Amino acid sequence: MPLSMVRVGEEVVLKTINWGPKMKKRLQDMGLTPGVKIKVISNDTNGAFILNVRDSRLVLGGAVTQQILVELA
């Protein structure tokens, strides 16, 4: 399922990123690699997601979260 479907407080595991090589590399450099656990801290109504990844917080837009596929942890 896409990360954009995950509710606040849920923890998921990243499966794959369906984006071009530049964006995929940028997200991987931010710690979003296959198998990493992601917890959704906030899902703003305008599409911004605040995530906890490797004890760091990331903010991603809704378009990006639709391209990140995850499964429940």
PDB file with one MODEL, atoms N, CA, C and O in Angstrom:
MODEL        1
ATOM      1  N   MET A   1       0.848  -1.179   0.000  1.00  0.00           N
ATOM      2  CA  MET A   1       0.000   0.000   0.000  1.00  0.00           C
ATOM      3  C   MET A   1       0.892   1.241   0.000  1.00  0.00           C
ATOM      4  O   MET A   1       2.017   1.187   0.498  1.00  0.00           O
ATOM      5  N   PRO A   2       0.413   2.348  -0.546  1.00  0.00           N
ATOM      6  CA  PRO A   2       1.220   3.567  -0.517  1.00  0.00           C
ATOM      7  C   PRO A   2       1.287   4.169   0.882  1.00  0.00           C
ATOM      8  O   PRO A   2       0.351   4.035   1.671  1.00  0.00           O
ATOM      9  N   LEU A   3       2.381   4.822   1.177  1.00  0.00           N
ATOM     10  CA  LEU A   3       2.571   5.461   2.478  1.00  0.00           C
ATOM     11  C   LEU A   3       1.470   6.489   2.750  1.00  0.00           C
ATOM     12  O   LEU A   3       1.129   6.736   3.906  1.00  0.00           O
ATOM     13  N   SER A   4       0.923   7.075   1.715  1.00  0.00           N
ATOM     14  CA  SER A   4      -0.134   8.080   1.874  1.00  0.00           C
ATOM     15  C   SER A   4      -1.397   7.506   2.516  1.00  0.00           C
ATOM     16  O   SER A   4      -2.233   8.270   2.999  1.00  0.00           O
ATOM     17  N   MET A   5      -1.560   6.181   2.534  1.00  0.00           N
ATOM     18  CA  MET A   5      -2.743   5.533   3.117  1.00  0.00           C
ATOM     19  C   MET A   5      -2.565   5.187   4.596  1.00  0.00           C
ATOM     20  O   MET A   5      -3.522   4.767   5.246  1.00  0.00           O
ATOM     21  N   VAL A   6      -1.371   5.354   5.130  1.00  0.00           N
ATOM     22  CA  VAL A   6      -1.084   4.965   6.509  1.00  0.00           C
ATOM     23  C   VAL A   6      -1.621   6.021   7.471  1.00  0.00           C
ATOM     24  O   VAL A   6      -1.446   7.220   7.255  1.00  0.00           O
ATOM     25  N   ARG A   7      -2.276   5.558   8.535  1.00  0.00           N
ATOM     26  CA  ARG A   7      -2.855   6.473   9.517  1.00  0.00           C
ATOM     27  C   ARG A   7      -1.824   6.902  10.563  1.00  0.00           C
ATOM     28  O   ARG A   7      -0.806   6.239  10.762  1.00  0.00           O
ATOM     29  N   VAL A   8      -2.105   8.002  11.210  1.00  0.00           N
ATOM     30  CA  VAL A   8      -1.243   8.532  12.270  1.00  0.00           C
ATOM     31  C   VAL A   8      -1.082   7.471  13.367  1.00  0.00           C
ATOM     32  O   VAL A   8      -2.055   6.855  13.801  1.00  0.00           O
ATOM     33  N   GLY A   9       0.166   7.275  13.804  1.00  0.00           N
ATOM     34  CA  GLY A   9       0.467   6.330  14.863  1.00  0.00           C
ATOM     35  C   GLY A   9       0.829   4.942  14.373  1.00  0.00           C
ATOM     36  O   GLY A   9       1.373   4.147  15.141  1.00  0.00           O
ATOM     37  N   GLU A  10       0.545   4.628  13.130  1.00  0.00           N
ATOM     38  CA  GLU A  10       0.867   3.309  12.601  1.00  0.00           C
ATOM     39  C   GLU A  10       2.340   3.231  12.220  1.00  0.00           C
ATOM     40  O   GLU A  10       2.955   4.221  11.825  1.00  0.00           O
ATOM     41  N   GLU A  11       2.891   2.020  12.352  1.00  0.00           N
ATOM     42  CA  GLU A  11       4.274   1.772  11.960  1.00  0.00           C
ATOM     43  C   GLU A  11       4.268   0.815  10.784  1.00  0.00           C
ATOM     44  O   GLU A  11       3.564  -0.195  10.788  1.00  0.00           O
ATOM     45  N   VAL A  12       5.062   1.144   9.783  1.00  0.00           N
ATOM     46  CA  VAL A  12       5.126   0.337   8.566  1.00  0.00           C
ATOM     47  C   VAL A  12       6.586   0.081   8.195  1.00  0.00           C
ATOM     48  O   VAL A  12       7.503   0.687   8.749  1.00  0.00           O
ATOM     49  N   VAL A  13       6.775  -0.832   7.244  1.00  0.00           N
ATOM     50  CA  VAL A  13       8.108  -1.155   6.731  1.00  0.00           C
ATOM     51  C   VAL A  13       8.139  -0.785   5.253  1.00  0.00           C
ATOM     52  O   VAL A  13       7.239  -1.153   4.498  1.00  0.00           O
ATOM     53  N   LEU A  14       9.170  -0.060   4.842  1.00  0.00           N
ATOM     54  CA  LEU A  14       9.298   0.372   3.455  1.00  0.00           C
ATOM     55  C   LEU A  14       9.629  -0.821   2.562  1.00  0.00           C
ATOM     56  O   LEU A  14      10.546  -1.589   2.849  1.00  0.00           O
ATOM     57  N   LYS A  15       8.873  -0.965   1.480  1.00  0.00           N
ATOM     58  CA  LYS A  15       9.121  -2.036   0.509  1.00  0.00           C
ATOM     59  C   LYS A  15       9.905  -1.512  -0.691  1.00  0.00           C
ATOM     60  O   LYS A  15      10.956  -2.053  -1.035  1.00  0.00           O
ATOM     61  N   THR A  16       9.387  -0.451  -1.332  1.00  0.00           N
ATOM     62  CA  THR A  16      10.039   0.090  -2.518  1.00  0.00           C
ATOM     63  C   THR A  16       9.595   1.529  -2.762  1.00  0.00           C
ATOM     64  O   THR A  16       8.576   1.976  -2.236  1.00  0.00           O
ATOM     65  N   ILE A  17      10.370   2.237  -3.563  1.00  0.00           N
ATOM     66  CA  ILE A  17      10.045   3.607  -3.960  1.00  0.00           C
ATOM     67  C   ILE A  17       9.864   3.608  -5.472  1.00  0.00           C
ATOM     68  O   ILE A  17      10.788   3.266  -6.210  1.00  0.00           O
ATOM     69  N   ASN A  18       8.677   3.990  -5.934  1.00  0.00           N
ATOM     70  CA  ASN A  18       8.369   4.019  -7.369  1.00  0.00           C
ATOM     71  C   ASN A  18       8.528   5.428  -7.905  1.00  0.00           C
ATOM     72  O   ASN A  18       7.543   6.118  -8.168  1.00  0.00           O
ATOM     73  N   TRP A  19       9.766   5.848  -8.064  1.00  0.00           N
ATOM     74  CA  TRP A  19      10.044   7.187  -8.573  1.00  0.00           C
ATOM     75  C   TRP A  19      11.304   7.102  -9.413  1.00  0.00           C
ATOM     76  O   TRP A  19      11.975   6.070  -9.422  1.00  0.00           O
ATOM     77  N   GLY A  20      11.629   8.160 -10.109  1.00  0.00           N
ATOM     78  CA  GLY A  20      12.834   8.189 -10.942  1.00  0.00           C
ATOM     79  C   GLY A  20      14.092   8.055 -10.106  1.00  0.00           C
ATOM     80  O   GLY A  20      14.044   8.207  -8.885  1.00  0.00           O
ATOM     81  N   PRO A  21      15.219   7.771 -10.747  1.00  0.00           N
ATOM     82  CA  PRO A  21      16.458   7.505 -10.022  1.00  0.00           C
ATOM     83  C   PRO A  21      16.950   8.662  -9.150  1.00  0.00           C
ATOM     84  O   PRO A  21      17.496   8.422  -8.073  1.00  0.00           O
ATOM     85  N   LYS A  22      16.769   9.912  -9.590  1.00  0.00           N
ATOM     86  CA  LYS A  22      17.241  11.044  -8.792  1.00  0.00           C
ATOM     87  C   LYS A  22      16.461  11.172  -7.485  1.00  0.00           C
ATOM     88  O   LYS A  22      17.052  11.324  -6.416  1.00  0.00           O
ATOM     89  N   MET A  23      15.140  11.112  -7.575  1.00  0.00           N
ATOM     90  CA  MET A  23      14.317  11.242  -6.372  1.00  0.00           C
ATOM     91  C   MET A  23      14.499  10.021  -5.466  1.00  0.00           C
ATOM     92  O   MET A  23      14.544  10.152  -4.243  1.00  0.00           O
ATOM     93  N   LYS A  24      14.602   8.857  -6.061  1.00  0.00           N
ATOM     94  CA  LYS A  24      14.820   7.640  -5.281  1.00  0.00           C
ATOM     95  C   LYS A  24      16.126   7.738  -4.490  1.00  0.00           C
ATOM     96  O   LYS A  24      16.170   7.387  -3.311  1.00  0.00           O
ATOM     97  N   LYS A  25      17.183   8.214  -5.141  1.00  0.00           N
ATOM     98  CA  LYS A  25      18.478   8.378  -4.459  1.00  0.00           C
ATOM     99  C   LYS A  25      18.373   9.408  -3.343  1.00  0.00           C
ATOM    100  O   LYS A  25      18.926   9.210  -2.261  1.00  0.00           O
ATOM    101  N   ARG A  26      17.672  10.498  -3.597  1.00  0.00           N
ATOM    102  CA  ARG A  26      17.517  11.539  -2.569  1.00  0.00           C
ATOM    103  C   ARG A  26      16.796  10.993  -1.342  1.00  0.00           C
ATOM    104  O   ARG A  26      17.200  11.259  -0.210  1.00  0.00           O
ATOM    105  N   LEU A  27      15.734  10.233  -1.565  1.00  0.00           N
ATOM    106  CA  LEU A  27      14.995   9.649  -0.440  1.00  0.00           C
ATOM    107  C   LEU A  27      15.847   8.614   0.299  1.00  0.00           C
ATOM    108  O   LEU A  27      15.800   8.531   1.526  1.00  0.00           O
ATOM    109  N   GLN A  28      16.618   7.833  -0.444  1.00  0.00           N
ATOM    110  CA  GLN A  28      17.505   6.861   0.193  1.00  0.00           C
ATOM    111  C   GLN A  28      18.569   7.562   1.026  1.00  0.00           C
ATOM    112  O   GLN A  28      18.930   7.080   2.100  1.00  0.00           O
ATOM    113  N   ASP A  29      19.072   8.685   0.547  1.00  0.00           N
ATOM    114  CA  ASP A  29      20.056   9.463   1.307  1.00  0.00           C
ATOM    115  C   ASP A  29      19.453  10.012   2.602  1.00  0.00           C
ATOM    116  O   ASP A  29      20.176  10.280   3.561  1.00  0.00           O
ATOM    117  N   MET A  30      18.127  10.177   2.629  1.00  0.00           N
ATOM    118  CA  MET A  30      17.435  10.656   3.824  1.00  0.00           C
ATOM    119  C   MET A  30      17.098   9.497   4.776  1.00  0.00           C
ATOM    120  O   MET A  30      16.484   9.711   5.821  1.00  0.00           O
ATOM    121  N   GLY A  31      17.500   8.272   4.413  1.00  0.00           N
ATOM    122  CA  GLY A  31      17.280   7.126   5.289  1.00  0.00           C
ATOM    123  C   GLY A  31      16.134   6.225   4.886  1.00  0.00           C
ATOM    124  O   GLY A  31      15.859   5.237   5.567  1.00  0.00           O
ATOM    125  N   LEU A  32      15.464   6.542   3.801  1.00  0.00           N
ATOM    126  CA  LEU A  32      14.336   5.726   3.343  1.00  0.00           C
ATOM    127  C   LEU A  32      14.849   4.613   2.430  1.00  0.00           C
ATOM    128  O   LEU A  32      14.865   4.751   1.207  1.00  0.00           O
ATOM    129  N   THR A  33      15.262   3.521   3.043  1.00  0.00           N
ATOM    130  CA  THR A  33      15.781   2.371   2.314  1.00  0.00           C
ATOM    131  C   THR A  33      14.869   1.175   2.569  1.00  0.00           C
ATOM    132  O   THR A  33      14.194   1.132   3.597  1.00  0.00           O
ATOM    133  N   PRO A  34      14.835   0.207   1.662  1.00  0.00           N
ATOM    134  CA  PRO A  34      13.972  -0.956   1.856  1.00  0.00           C
ATOM    135  C   PRO A  34      14.238  -1.635   3.205  1.00  0.00           C
ATOM    136  O   PRO A  34      15.385  -1.856   3.594  1.00  0.00           O
ATOM    137  N   GLY A  35      13.145  -1.958   3.904  1.00  0.00           N
ATOM    138  CA  GLY A  35      13.240  -2.637   5.188  1.00  0.00           C
ATOM    139  C   GLY A  35      13.225  -1.715   6.388  1.00  0.00           C
ATOM    140  O   GLY A  35      13.068  -2.185   7.515  1.00  0.00           O
ATOM    141  N   VAL A  36      13.385  -0.396   6.179  1.00  0.00           N
ATOM    142  CA  VAL A  36      13.413   0.537   7.306  1.00  0.00           C
ATOM    143  C   VAL A  36      11.992   0.708   7.863  1.00  0.00           C
ATOM    144  O   VAL A  36      11.013   0.718   7.117  1.00  0.00           O
ATOM    145  N   LYS A  37      11.909   0.842   9.182  1.00  0.00           N
ATOM    146  CA  LYS A  37      10.615   1.075   9.831  1.00  0.00           C
ATOM    147  C   LYS A  37      10.299   2.567   9.801  1.00  0.00           C
ATOM    148  O   LYS A  37      11.166   3.409  10.038  1.00  0.00           O
ATOM    149  N   ILE A  38       9.045   2.872   9.507  1.00  0.00           N
ATOM    150  CA  ILE A  38       8.565   4.252   9.417  1.00  0.00           C
ATOM    151  C   ILE A  38       7.337   4.373  10.295  1.00  0.00           C
ATOM    152  O   ILE A  38       6.423   3.554  10.206  1.00  0.00           O
ATOM    153  N   LYS A  39       7.309   5.396  11.147  1.00  0.00           N
ATOM    154  CA  LYS A  39       6.121   5.669  11.953  1.00  0.00           C
ATOM    155  C   LYS A  39       5.557   7.016  11.525  1.00  0.00           C
ATOM    156  O   LYS A  39       6.286   8.005  11.441  1.00  0.00           O
ATOM    157  N   VAL A  40       4.244   7.051  11.253  1.00  0.00           N
ATOM    158  CA  VAL A  40       3.587   8.290  10.842  1.00  0.00           C
ATOM    159  C   VAL A  40       3.252   9.088  12.097  1.00  0.00           C
ATOM    160  O   VAL A  40       2.470   8.643  12.937  1.00  0.00           O
ATOM    161  N   ILE A  41       3.852  10.270  12.216  1.00  0.00           N
ATOM    162  CA  ILE A  41       3.632  11.152  13.365  1.00  0.00           C
ATOM    163  C   ILE A  41       2.441  12.071  13.103  1.00  0.00           C
ATOM    164  O   ILE A  41       1.624  12.308  13.992  1.00  0.00           O
ATOM    165  N   SER A  42       2.349  12.585  11.878  1.00  0.00           N
ATOM    166  CA  SER A  42       1.280  13.517  11.530  1.00  0.00           C
ATOM    167  C   SER A  42       0.950  13.387  10.057  1.00  0.00           C
ATOM    168  O   SER A  42       1.831  13.158   9.228  1.00  0.00           O
ATOM    169  N   ASN A  43      -0.328  13.534   9.739  1.00  0.00           N
ATOM    170  CA  ASN A  43      -0.797  13.531   8.362  1.00  0.00           C
ATOM    171  C   ASN A  43      -1.657  14.770   8.198  1.00  0.00           C
ATOM    172  O   ASN A  43      -2.858  14.743   8.465  1.00  0.00           O
ATOM    173  N   ASP A  44      -1.042  15.850   7.761  1.00  0.00           N
ATOM    174  CA  ASP A  44      -1.718  17.142   7.620  1.00  0.00           C
ATOM    175  C   ASP A  44      -2.785  17.064   6.525  1.00  0.00           C
ATOM    176  O   ASP A  44      -2.650  16.292   5.576  1.00  0.00           O
ATOM    177  N   THR A  45      -3.825  17.849   6.657  1.00  0.00           N
ATOM    178  CA  THR A  45      -4.907  17.841   5.673  1.00  0.00           C
ATOM    179  C   THR A  45      -4.469  18.328   4.303  1.00  0.00           C
ATOM    180  O   THR A  45      -5.105  17.992   3.303  1.00  0.00           O
ATOM    181  N   ASN A  46      -3.403  19.109   4.230  1.00  0.00           N
ATOM    182  CA  ASN A  46      -2.923  19.571   2.917  1.00  0.00           C
ATOM    183  C   ASN A  46      -1.952  18.583   2.278  1.00  0.00           C
ATOM    184  O   ASN A  46      -1.371  18.887   1.236  1.00  0.00           O
ATOM    185  N   GLY A  47      -1.764  17.413   2.874  1.00  0.00           N
ATOM    186  CA  GLY A  47      -0.958  16.364   2.267  1.00  0.00           C
ATOM    187  C   GLY A  47       0.431  16.173   2.832  1.00  0.00           C
ATOM    188  O   GLY A  47       1.116  15.228   2.440  1.00  0.00           O
ATOM    189  N   ALA A  48       0.879  17.032   3.742  1.00  0.00           N
ATOM    190  CA  ALA A  48       2.218  16.886   4.313  1.00  0.00           C
ATOM    191  C   ALA A  48       2.227  15.784   5.372  1.00  0.00           C
ATOM    192  O   ALA A  48       1.333  15.713   6.215  1.00  0.00           O
ATOM    193  N   PHE A  49       3.225  14.944   5.318  1.00  0.00           N
ATOM    194  CA  PHE A  49       3.392  13.864   6.297  1.00  0.00           C
ATOM    195  C   PHE A  49       4.631  14.133   7.130  1.00  0.00           C
ATOM    196  O   PHE A  49       5.676  14.496   6.592  1.00  0.00           O
ATOM    197  N   ILE A  50       4.522  13.957   8.442  1.00  0.00           N
ATOM    198  CA  ILE A  50       5.692  13.981   9.317  1.00  0.00           C
ATOM    199  C   ILE A  50       5.935  12.537   9.723  1.00  0.00           C
ATOM    200  O   ILE A  50       5.044  11.872  10.251  1.00  0.00           O
ATOM    201  N   LEU A  51       7.147  12.059   9.473  1.00  0.00           N
ATOM    202  CA  LEU A  51       7.497  10.662   9.706  1.00  0.00           C
ATOM    203  C   LEU A  51       8.656  10.551  10.672  1.00  0.00           C
ATOM    204  O   LEU A  51       9.522  11.424  10.728  1.00  0.00           O
ATOM    205  N   ASN A  52       8.665   9.467  11.434  1.00  0.00           N
ATOM    206  CA  ASN A  52       9.807   9.130  12.275  1.00  0.00           C
ATOM    207  C   ASN A  52      10.531   7.985  11.565  1.00  0.00           C
ATOM    208  O   ASN A  52       9.993   6.888  11.413  1.00  0.00           O
ATOM    209  N   VAL A  53      11.772   8.267  11.133  1.00  0.00           N
ATOM    210  CA  VAL A  53      12.585   7.282  10.422  1.00  0.00           C
ATOM    211  C   VAL A  53      13.960   7.269  11.066  1.00  0.00           C
ATOM    212  O   VAL A  53      14.647   8.291  11.074  1.00  0.00           O
ATOM    213  N   ARG A  54      14.370   6.136  11.600  1.00  0.00           N
ATOM    214  CA  ARG A  54      15.702   5.995  12.222  1.00  0.00           C
ATOM    215  C   ARG A  54      15.951   7.073  13.277  1.00  0.00           C
ATOM    216  O   ARG A  54      17.016   7.688  13.301  1.00  0.00           O
ATOM    217  N   ASP A  55      14.969   7.297  14.144  1.00  0.00           N
ATOM    218  CA  ASP A  55      15.043   8.287  15.228  1.00  0.00           C
ATOM    219  C   ASP A  55      15.216   9.716  14.726  1.00  0.00           C
ATOM    220  O   ASP A  55      15.704  10.573  15.464  1.00  0.00           O
ATOM    221  N   SER A  56      14.829   9.982  13.496  1.00  0.00           N
ATOM    222  CA  SER A  56      14.827  11.335  12.933  1.00  0.00           C
ATOM    223  C   SER A  56      13.441  11.614  12.365  1.00  0.00           C
ATOM    224  O   SER A  56      12.697  10.695  12.024  1.00  0.00           O
ATOM    225  N   ARG A  57      13.113  12.888  12.270  1.00  0.00           N
ATOM    226  CA  ARG A  57      11.822  13.266  11.692  1.00  0.00           C
ATOM    227  C   ARG A  57      12.023  13.797  10.285  1.00  0.00           C
ATOM    228  O   ARG A  57      12.920  14.598  10.022  1.00  0.00           O
ATOM    229  N   LEU A  58      11.160  13.327   9.381  1.00  0.00           N
ATOM    230  CA  LEU A  58      11.172  13.769   7.992  1.00  0.00           C
ATOM    231  C   LEU A  58       9.796  14.326   7.658  1.00  0.00           C
ATOM    232  O   LEU A  58       8.784  13.860   8.181  1.00  0.00           O
ATOM    233  N   VAL A  59       9.767  15.315   6.793  1.00  0.00           N
ATOM    234  CA  VAL A  59       8.503  15.844   6.288  1.00  0.00           C
ATOM    235  C   VAL A  59       8.479  15.602   4.790  1.00  0.00           C
ATOM    236  O   VAL A  59       9.383  16.025   4.069  1.00  0.00           O
ATOM    237  N   LEU A  60       7.434  14.914   4.324  1.00  0.00           N
ATOM    238  CA  LEU A  60       7.285  14.628   2.899  1.00  0.00           C
ATOM    239  C   LEU A  60       5.917  15.089   2.430  1.00  0.00           C
ATOM    240  O   LEU A  60       4.945  15.041   3.184  1.00  0.00           O
ATOM    241  N   GLY A  61       5.843  15.531   1.191  1.00  0.00           N
ATOM    242  CA  GLY A  61       4.579  15.933   0.595  1.00  0.00           C
ATOM    243  C   GLY A  61       3.750  14.729   0.184  1.00  0.00           C
ATOM    244  O   GLY A  61       4.257  13.614   0.063  1.00  0.00           O
ATOM    245  N   GLY A  62       2.481  14.975  -0.024  1.00  0.00           N
ATOM    246  CA  GLY A  62       1.554  13.909  -0.384  1.00  0.00           C
ATOM    247  C   GLY A  62       1.896  13.201  -1.676  1.00  0.00           C
ATOM    248  O   GLY A  62       1.722  11.986  -1.775  1.00  0.00           O
ATOM    249  N   ALA A  63       2.383  13.938  -2.679  1.00  0.00           N
ATOM    250  CA  ALA A  63       2.738  13.306  -3.955  1.00  0.00           C
ATOM    251  C   ALA A  63       3.870  12.305  -3.777  1.00  0.00           C
ATOM    252  O   ALA A  63       3.887  11.259  -4.425  1.00  0.00           O
ATOM    253  N   VAL A  64       4.807  12.623  -2.906  1.00  0.00           N
ATOM    254  CA  VAL A  64       5.933  11.718  -2.656  1.00  0.00           C
ATOM    255  C   VAL A  64       5.455  10.476  -1.911  1.00  0.00           C
ATOM    256  O   VAL A  64       5.866   9.362  -2.236  1.00  0.00           O
ATOM    257  N   THR A  65       4.588  10.659  -0.911  1.00  0.00           N
ATOM    258  CA  THR A  65       4.137   9.514  -0.112  1.00  0.00           C
ATOM    259  C   THR A  65       3.297   8.541  -0.931  1.00  0.00           C
ATOM    260  O   THR A  65       3.174   7.373  -0.562  1.00  0.00           O
ATOM    261  N   GLN A  66       2.720   9.003  -2.033  1.00  0.00           N
ATOM    262  CA  GLN A  66       1.949   8.096  -2.888  1.00  0.00           C
ATOM    263  C   GLN A  66       2.863   7.152  -3.659  1.00  0.00           C
ATOM    264  O   GLN A  66       2.420   6.091  -4.100  1.00  0.00           O
ATOM    265  N   GLN A  67       4.137   7.522  -3.831  1.00  0.00           N
ATOM    266  CA  GLN A  67       5.082   6.722  -4.592  1.00  0.00           C
ATOM    267  C   GLN A  67       5.949   5.794  -3.720  1.00  0.00           C
ATOM    268  O   GLN A  67       6.785   5.053  -4.238  1.00  0.00           O
ATOM    269  N   ILE A  68       5.741   5.842  -2.397  1.00  0.00           N
ATOM    270  CA  ILE A  68       6.497   5.004  -1.469  1.00  0.00           C
ATOM    271  C   ILE A  68       5.582   3.865  -1.026  1.00  0.00           C
ATOM    272  O   ILE A  68       4.560   4.100  -0.382  1.00  0.00           O
ATOM    273  N   LEU A  69       5.946   2.639  -1.371  1.00  0.00           N
ATOM    274  CA  LEU A  69       5.122   1.487  -1.018  1.00  0.00           C
ATOM    275  C   LEU A  69       5.630   0.852   0.273  1.00  0.00           C
ATOM    276  O   LEU A  69       6.829   0.650   0.461  1.00  0.00           O
ATOM    277  N   VAL A  70       4.682   0.545   1.157  1.00  0.00           N
ATOM    278  CA  VAL A  70       5.006   0.011   2.473  1.00  0.00           C
ATOM    279  C   VAL A  70       4.078  -1.151   2.815  1.00  0.00           C
ATOM    280  O   VAL A  70       3.086  -1.395   2.128  1.00  0.00           O
ATOM    281  N   GLU A  71       4.420  -1.862   3.887  1.00  0.00           N
ATOM    282  CA  GLU A  71       3.531  -2.874   4.451  1.00  0.00           C
ATOM    283  C   GLU A  71       3.526  -2.708   5.957  1.00  0.00           C
ATOM    284  O   GLU A  71       4.485  -2.184   6.523  1.00  0.00           O
ATOM    285  N   LEU A  72       2.459  -3.146   6.617  1.00  0.00           N
ATOM    286  CA  LEU A  72       2.357  -3.006   8.058  1.00  0.00           C
ATOM    287  C   LEU A  72       3.468  -3.777   8.743  1.00  0.00           C
ATOM    288  O   LEU A  72       3.823  -4.880   8.328  1.00  0.00           O
ATOM    289  N   ALA A  73       4.020  -3.180   9.806  1.00  0.00           N
ATOM    290  CA  ALA A  73       5.140  -3.793  10.530  1.00  0.00           C
ATOM    291  C   ALA A  73       4.660  -4.949  11.383  1.00  0.00           C
ATOM    292  O   ALA A  73       5.462  -5.588  12.065  1.00  0.00           O
TER     293      ALA A  73
ENDMDL
END
